[in-house]
Every structure is written in structure tokens, then in C-alpha cells.
Amino acid sequence: MEEGMYLVIGAAESSVKVTPMLLTVPFASTEEGWIYDVQAYPKAEKSNTAGITVEKRLYRINPNTFELDEITADDATYKVGLFLDKDGTIPYGDDYIRTIHIQNAQSGKASYSNVLRGTYYIFELDENNKAIKLNTGVEIDKENRFQYNVTNAAGKKDNSVVVDDNTVATDIAAYVNNIFITLPEGFFVNGKIEITKNVVVDGVKKNVDDKFYATVFDDSGKVVSTVELKQNDKVTVTVPFSEDIKDTVTYAVKETDKNGNVLDKDAFAYVVSGEDSVKLNESDQYHGSIEITNTKKDATVTPSGSNGGSGTSNGGSGASSHGGSATSPVKTGDPMNPVFWGLVLLVSVIVIAGGVIVYKKRKQK
């Protein structure tokens, strides 16, 4: 190689991360023919195969409480980018863009795999795939705009992501948040109903093999959502509604089958209690709760004694028919009812008596 200063970097497709280094090839006299055997020992480390997961979330500022309400997008598409610098000017390779499609939901996710160890920066992208400046307002049209920021897993405004040996690919590394002042067309405020499900068998909460479902109905009786319930646990149902929502919205929550059909309670194996209406108030950020309990119906019990008593022949409390010892008499091995033998004895006496009368009449003749 000719004399000079050289920059040594790792190959783009390498399985290791090589620290860039400068290498000097010193001057050599052509007359003397000096030869320098220059060796380089770069610092290298194995790449981390963990990924980075980013979640996009949608909110609106409640005009009355100034709290953040979750909102649902009918159908919206966004783009985020992974960058090497905090200003968002150096993309992470050619594959730095991820598209997040949110449909009938409040959030959506995107991920990057096989990311090398290091610090990276998450930005939302504009229509030209350029990073949008953090904590700024973004205009959709003349009437609609949103505030945009990026927060980390701890909820702090920070768009940096560190990949190291402790990185878990499925964990959310960063949240890209859009906060609307007014809702554009196709966006809805979210209400939430928390349903607690109790299953009681023999007076004790217990998980059983059966599956249980509940359906949320609006005030017109239309099905809003059907969800499978968690036994002795909670699930949350999201109910979206438009910007012109009232201060209070009422929903009915009933136990149903998986298709949203109300159960026949007479044929159902459980007694259901707790079904009711739930009112979602703006002051509570349209959050409500309900608790439904299923109690297993008792099975039909067949009496063990022939007379429906407690096991004794006279239906008493365990003592003999004569009020003696409570100890049951020893069985003789004859399972037939004593009443039967009484009848046999009575018939025998009658037959014998009849025979005696006939004998006496014959003697008199």
C-alpha cells in the first residue's frame, strides 16, 4: 500500500461490530527500499440479535378535564424511522423506515430485528420520509393538527433507544404519541368497561373447564362488542364513540354465548348475578366497571333411605325406632324391607286360621 492515513471500518454485512480505526502507513524511501509490516488489531464484539419494538399511540386532549383520552382510528397509516444521531439526519441503513397501520384500534406496533449494540433514535417521518422534529405540532389540514412526541418505556420524553445484552426484542423500546386537539374524521373517543368475572363452585371461587362470554350493548340494543371473560379475573372492553359524545353514555353488559346471544338462564348450569347497565361519564374519562358472578347450580341429590329420612327405618335422627341406642342394628344380609316380611307373616296367620275353622266344621259334621 502507498504511504498515507487509512480508515479501517467493519463490513456492512458482518456478524460482528468493528470499531473504526485509523491506520498509518509511514514513509518509505524508494532508494533504501524500507518495508514496514503494519498490523492492525481492531476491537470487535459480537452483534446483539435482539430487536427494537416501537408502538404508535393516539390520544386527544379532553376539552373539559385536559386529561388525555385514548382514541381509535378507523383506518390510518404512519411511518417511523430509526436513526444513528439525535437530530435524525443519519438513517440506520437503507431499511430504516417502518410503516404502522392502525385500523379500528388505538395503537399499532413496528419492529427492527438484528440490531447491533449501540444507541439509536426513533422519529416519526413526514410524507418525504424525513424525521419530524420532536415535540412539535403537525398539521393534517387547516382544521386538524396534533402534537407529536416520543416517550421511553418509563413514560419520559426521550426518543433514544439503547441496545445491549439486556435488550428484550418484544419489550416496547419507544412510544410515538400523537395528541389531537380536535378529532379528524375517522377518529373516535374510546370508552372502557372493565368486567370482573367470578366463578363460584360450592361456595368457593374456582376455575372450571367452561368458557364464559359477555356482550356490551348500546342503548338501542345493538351489539357493541363480545369478549371472552377470564375466570376470577378482569378483562377490559373498548367502546369507541364520536366527538359529539354526551357527558354520560349508558351501556348494558350481559352474559352471552360467543356469538353475542343472550343465555337461556333456566338451561344454563350457573346462576348469573351482577348483569347491569354501566354509565360512562366524561368526568371519569369514560371509564366504568361491572362485576358478574356465576354460581354453579346444585346437582339433584337422590335420598339414600327408602323413606327419605336420615338413614334409619323410621326416618328419625339416627336412633332406633324405640328410642334406644343410636347404633344401627347389624344387618343380616337380607336386603328386603321388613314390611314385606310383616305382610307374609300376616297372610300366613290368616291361612292357618282359615284351616283351623274348616277342620272344626268337618269335625262337627
Helices and strands as residue ranges (DSSP letters): E 4-8, E 16-18, E 21-25, E 44-46, E 52-61, E 68-73, E 76-83, E 97-102, E 107-112, E 118-124, E 136-139, E 145-152, E 160-163, E 172-180, E 187-201, E 204-205, E 213-217, E 223-228, E 233-241, E 248-256, E 270-273, E 276-281, G 282-284, E 287-296, H 338-364
